[in-house]
Amino acid sequence: MIYVVIEPGQSGDGMLKSLSRSAIAPRLRLVRLAVKDPSALHLNVDGDPELFRSELQAALDAAEPYQAMAKREAAAEAAKAKEAAGDLILDPNILGRFAGELPRAGLAGEEKIPKLLFLALTSRLFDRPVSVAVKGPSSCGKSYTVEVVLRFFPATAYWSRTAMSERALAYSDEDFRHRHLIIFEAAGMTSDFGSYLIRSLLSERRIRYEVVEKTKDGLRPRLIEKDGKPTMFFAPILCGDVTT
């Protein structure tokens, strides 16, 4: 069991966000104090060791399991989403509704590709999301079609870039679980190493990349690991001239 003091405000919110990606989340207990942190609590009791110990112990006894908090917030978010969705939840033809909105979104005369992209992006919620490559001649509107479809999804559904450095995926702080990685030009991932990282995530569902860093104790190895189990999965959408 691991106790974590959650400070009020943005600092605590950032801590909770980082904990959501942690493998130790099931063991966590969230401690909320009436003051900022244990140091402030110590000052608040004028340094009295017995009073400090008793108040801290009371806070530990009242600590909430992280998973209980996460389930409560997920239920609240689901209720909010259900209310926002309205009658869409009961509509048996969501794709038809989506196609009907495309002209108003600025895309007319094309339904098949947008529908396929809509389904692929929705598959991010599954254990094995679908990967897509949009292929076609230059300047035929591939990127625009993808951009229009993305308007129907929240920003948390995808992570888009026109290009990235070959080691960007390994060093990124982004949480890619249940998200699609979107590269708007095939040329943006021509790096052999960058393509290798993407393939590793697609096949092995994780990245384990070891680097050597300079420290006060000299050169030391550091393992950068992005675990894709059980739900983290990259699904690139390539909007460019690709042949495979």
Backbone hydrogen bonds, N-H to C=O, Kabsch-Sander energy under -0.5 kcal/mol:
donor,donor_aa,acceptor,acceptor_aa,energy
2,I,27,R,-2.7
4,V,29,R,-2.6
6,I,4,V,-0.6
6,I,31,V,-2.9
7,E,5,V,-0.8
13,D,9,G,-1.9
14,G,10,Q,-2.7
15,M,11,S,-1.9
16,L,12,G,-2.4
17,K,13,D,-2.0
18,S,14,G,-2.1
19,L,15,M,-2.3
20,S,16,L,-1.3
21,R,18,S,-1.1
22,S,19,L,-1.8
25,A,22,S,-1.2
27,R,24,I,-2.1
28,L,24,I,-0.5
28,L,25,A,-1.5
29,R,2,I,-2.6
30,L,64,E,-3.5
31,V,4,V,-3.1
31,V,29,R,-0.6
32,R,30,L,-0.5
33,L,31,V,-0.5
41,L,37,D,-2.1
42,H,38,P,-2.4
43,L,39,S,-1.9
44,N,40,A,-2.1
45,V,41,L,-1.2
46,D,43,L,-1.6
47,G,42,H,-2.6
48,D,45,V,-1.8
52,F,48,D,-2.7
53,R,49,P,-2.4
54,S,50,E,-2.3
55,E,51,L,-2.4
56,L,52,F,-2.5
57,Q,53,R,-2.4
58,A,54,S,-2.0
59,A,55,E,-1.9
60,L,56,L,-2.2
61,D,57,Q,-2.6
62,A,58,A,-1.5
63,A,60,L,-1.2
64,E,30,L,-1.8
66,Y,28,L,-2.1
69,M,65,P,-1.7
70,A,66,Y,-2.7
71,K,67,Q,-2.5
72,R,68,A,-2.0
73,E,69,M,-2.4
74,A,70,A,-2.3
75,A,71,K,-2.3
76,A,72,R,-2.0
77,E,73,E,-2.5
78,A,74,A,-2.4
79,A,75,A,-2.2
80,K,76,A,-2.1
81,A,77,E,-2.4
82,K,78,A,-2.5
83,E,79,A,-2.0
84,A,80,K,-2.2
85,A,81,A,-2.3
86,G,82,K,-1.2
88,L,85,A,-1.9
89,I,86,G,-1.1
90,L,87,D,-0.9
91,D,87,D,-0.6
91,D,88,L,-0.8
97,R,93,N,-1.9
98,F,94,I,-2.7
99,A,95,L,-2.7
100,G,96,G,-2.0
101,E,97,R,-1.1
101,E,98,F,-0.7
102,L,98,F,-0.9
102,L,99,A,-0.6
105,A,101,E,-1.3
105,A,102,L,-0.6
106,G,102,L,-0.5
106,G,103,P,-1.1
107,L,102,L,-2.5
108,A,106,G,-0.5
115,K,111,E,-2.5
116,L,112,K,-2.2
117,L,113,I,-2.6
118,F,114,P,-2.5
119,L,115,K,-2.3
120,A,116,L,-2.4
121,L,117,L,-2.7
122,T,118,F,-1.8
123,S,119,L,-1.6
124,R,121,L,-1.2
125,L,122,T,-1.7
126,F,123,S,-2.0
130,V,120,A,-0.5
132,V,236,P,-1.1
134,V,238,L,-1.4
135,K,133,A,-0.7
140,C,137,P,-1.0
145,T,141,G,-2.1
146,V,142,K,-2.0
147,E,143,S,-2.6
148,V,144,Y,-2.3
149,V,145,T,-2.1
150,L,146,V,-2.3
151,R,147,E,-0.8
151,R,148,V,-0.9
152,F,149,V,-1.8
153,F,150,L,-1.9
157,A,154,P,-2.1
158,Y,155,A,-1.0
159,W,180,H,-2.9
161,R,182,I,-2.7
164,M,188,G,-1.1
168,A,165,S,-1.5
171,Y,167,R,-1.7
172,S,168,A,-1.6
176,F,174,E,-0.7
178,H,231,T,-0.8
179,R,176,F,-1.4
180,H,157,A,-1.8
182,I,159,W,-2.6
182,I,180,H,-0.6
183,I,181,L,-0.5
183,I,237,I,-1.2
184,F,161,R,-2.0
184,F,182,I,-0.6
188,G,185,E,-1.8
189,M,186,A,-1.8
190,T,187,A,-1.1
195,S,191,S,-2.4
196,Y,192,D,-1.8
197,L,193,F,-2.1
198,I,194,G,-1.8
199,R,195,S,-2.6
200,S,196,Y,-2.4
201,L,197,L,-1.9
202,L,198,I,-2.2
203,S,199,R,-2.7
204,E,200,S,-2.3
205,R,200,S,-1.1
206,R,200,S,-0.8
207,I,226,K,-2.1
209,Y,224,I,-3.3
210,E,208,R,-0.5
211,V,222,R,-2.8
213,E,220,R,-3.3
215,T,213,E,-0.6
215,T,218,G,-2.0
218,G,215,T,-1.9
220,R,213,E,-2.9
222,R,211,V,-3.0
224,I,209,Y,-3.1
224,I,222,R,-0.6
225,E,223,L,-0.6
226,K,207,I,-2.6
227,D,225,E,-0.6
228,G,205,R,-1.5
232,M,228,G,-0.5
233,F,176,F,-0.6
237,I,181,L,-1.0
238,L,132,V,-0.9
238,L,236,P,-0.6
239,C,183,I,-1.5
239,C,237,I,-0.7
240,G,134,V,-1.1
240,G,238,L,-0.9
242,V,240,G,-1.3
